[in-house]
Amino acid sequence: MIMRLKKPPFFQAQWGDVVTQTPYHRPTLEAFAKWWIEFKDIKGLEDYDVWLLGSFCEKHYGHYEGVPKDLDIVLTGEIKDEEQLKYILSHGVSMGFENKILVDLTWATTLHSYDAWEPFCRVRIGKTFTKILGERASVTEYKADEEYRLDSGLWQFCYNEPPNSWFKAFHRFQDGDYEGIVANVRTMFD
């Protein structure tokens, strides 16, 4: 009897200019730590505060029972050099792919609060995130009240009203699944 190995389905993910054909997995603390060791010394990162939030943070520090799909990392602080920010965001996402995890790395004017809504802007490496697995393709198109393609090629999204992603997290907060935990990544692995 001849056994044939089944070829894995085609995989590709693309966000902005960053493309991978290496499938990623749900994040673990070990994969996060490995990513951080590689990412923490990237040129220009010292200009920003680096925050972990979302389901992975809530599971690690709180009591969230769900299964995180990605790491939600937000940079805050004044943008001194847009091209440098593009380098940081693109390489951070790429390093995540190299570590077989999806790092949702963005810059934002402020961190979310579930006590009261406050308008904010976010900068991402692309307007869409595309994932192809075998014959299935999914495209996430980021939307906001105001959208701008910046000179660097980055996309800025400004929200005057809460976006769906905020409501998703807010409902988890109201249901007691989220505690509103945010962690300073620089101090997590000291």
N, C-alpha and C positions, 0 to 999 in steps of 0.2 A: 504494500500500500504506500502510495506516494502522498506525502503531506505537502500541501501548498501553503505557503505563508501568504496571508492576506495583506495586501498593500494598504497602508494607512490612507485615509482620505486626504485629498489636497487641503492644505490649510494656508491661509494668508490673512494677515491683519494689517491695516494701514490707517495711520492717523497723521494728517499733515504729510510731511515728507518722510516720515518714519514708516518703514515696511518690514515685516517679518514673515517668514514661512515656518518658523518654529512655534509649534503650539504652546500656549501658556496654560498654567494651572491656577487653581485657587491659591491665594497667597498664604504662606506660613510665616511664622515669626523668624524662622531660619532664613528663608528666602528674602524677607524684608531686611534682615540684618546684613546679609551679603550684598544686597542692592545698596544699602546705605553706606557700607564701607567703601564701595566703588564710587558712589555719587558724592559723598560729603566734601571731598576736596576739589570738586569741579570749579574751574575758574569763574569767579563772579558770584558764586553762591553765598559768599560771606556778606553780601549786601542785603540778604533777605532772611527773614525768619521762616522756618520750615515747620509746617504743622501736619500732623496726622489726624484725620477725622473720619467720620462715616462708619460703616458697619465693621470694618476690621478693628478700628480703635475701640468701638463700643464692645466688641466681643472680647478684646484683650483686656480692657480696663473695667468694663461694666459687666452686664449680664445678658447681652444680646444672644439669642438662641439661633439666629439665622446663620447662613453660610456665606461669608463675604466672597465676592467675585473678583475684587480688585483692591488696591490700596488707593485711598483718596488722600493725596498730598497737595497742600496749598502753600504757596509762597506768598508772603506779605512783605510790604516795605516799598519804598519809592523805587520806581523803575529808573535806573540811571542810564542804562544803555539797552535799547530795544533789541539790537542784534545779539548782545550778550545774553539777554533773557531768552531769546529764541534758541541759542546754543544750549543753555541750561535745560530748558523744557524738552527740547528734542533729544538731547543726550540722556536725560533722566528717563524718558519713555523707552528709548532704545536699550538702555541698561536694564530696564525692567524686562523687556523682551528677552534679552540675553540671559537673564536669571529665571526665565519662564514664568513671569508674573506680569499682570497688567497693572501698570502704575498710572492712575489718572492724575497726572501732574499738571497743575494750573497755577496761575498767579491771580490773586484777588485783592480788591481794595480793602476788604475786611472779612473776618470770619463770620459765619452764620451765628445767629442767636435765635433761640426758639421763644424767648420771652416777648420780643417785639420785632416785627419785620422792619428791616432797614435796606433801602436800595443799595446795590453794589454793582461793581463791574468785575468781570473775569476775563483773563487772557488764556487762550488755548493755542496749541500748535496747528490746529486745523478746524475747519467748519464741520467736517464729518469724520466719523470713525467707521470703517468698513471691516467686516469679518466674513471670510469665506471658509466654510467647512464642507468639503465634498461638493455636493450640488446646491447647498443652501448658502445664501448670502444674506447678511443683515447689515443695514446701514443706519447708523445713528446720526441724525443731523441736529446739531446744536442750534437752538433758537433763543432769541432774546428780544426785548422791546427795542433795543438798538443794537445793530451789528455793524462792525467795521473791519475791513481787512487793512491791517497796518502796513506801513512801508516795508517792514521786515518780512512780511508774509504771515505773521501771526494774526489771529482773529481776536478781536475784543467784543465781548458780549456784555451789555449793560442791562440790568434788570430794575425796572421801576416798580414792577409788581412781582410777587413771588413766582418763580418758575416751578414746573412740575417736580423737579428734583428736590426743591425745598419742601414742597408739600409732602412728598414721599417720606422724607426724613422727619418732618414735623408730625406726621401721623404716627410714625414709630415712636416719637417722643411722647405724644399724647397717650399712646397705648401702653407706655411704660417700657417699651423695648429699647429705646435710646434714653440715655441720661444727659445728652448734650456734651459728651466728653470730647475734649480736644487735647492732644498731646504735643509738646514741643519735641520734635524728632531729635534735635541735637542733644537733648538730655536723656533720651530713652536708652541709649546704648553706652552711656558712660560707666 
